[in-house]
């Protein structure tokens, strides 16, 4: 499936994304920050420390 065909299949969602004033930017920023923390801590510590870092960073 090409990019254009994919957009055509989901035309209502594309129109809504371009016309409505809502944005998921804040949510995406938080997800990006958490992924960065996970990458930094890979192989170093367990879930308990990751949880503390995520909660303290907010």
C-alpha positions, 0 to 999 in steps of 0.5 A: 500500500502506498502512502497516498492510498493510505491517506485515501483510506483514512481521509476523515482522520487526515481532514480532522488532523488538519482542521481541528484545533486539538493537538497531541503534542504534549502527550508525544513530548511526555512519551519521548521523554520517558523513552529517553530515560529508558534508553539512558538507563538500559542495563543499569537498574531495575524498574523501581529506579526507572519509576522514580526517575519518571515520577521525579522528572515531572 
